[in-house]
Amino acid sequence: MAAKIKKGDKVIVLTGKDKGKTGDVIQVIPAENRAIVSGINIAKRHTKTQGANEGGIISKPLPIHISNIALTDPKSGKATRVGFKTLDGGKKARVAKRSGEVING
């Protein structure tokens, strides 16, 4: 099945402590149906110094379930569902259901 959310997409959080916040997808983990989004679901980790890595309290983004995020519409910036459309050249593209615009990426 084609991926509806990909790395680099701009998404909005639908539920949870970060509801309403937006960010870019850093990584998608399809096996777990999760994605890591910049600035969302941040946790603080206490780490020791290991080699070149400095120790202390480090903020780290944790994965969020894909059902809790939605792609932002390129036109309005609001949450939208994703559909698929075949373009003139026979290429398959993702389309925002809200506005009908093709999503880059």
FENGI-V698349 format. One line per field, one symbol per residue. ss: DSSP state (2 for helix, 1 for strand, 0 for the rest). A space follows every 50 residues. Layout:
ss=???
This chain:
ss=00000000011110000000011111111000011110000111111001 00100111111001122211110000001101111100000111110000 01000
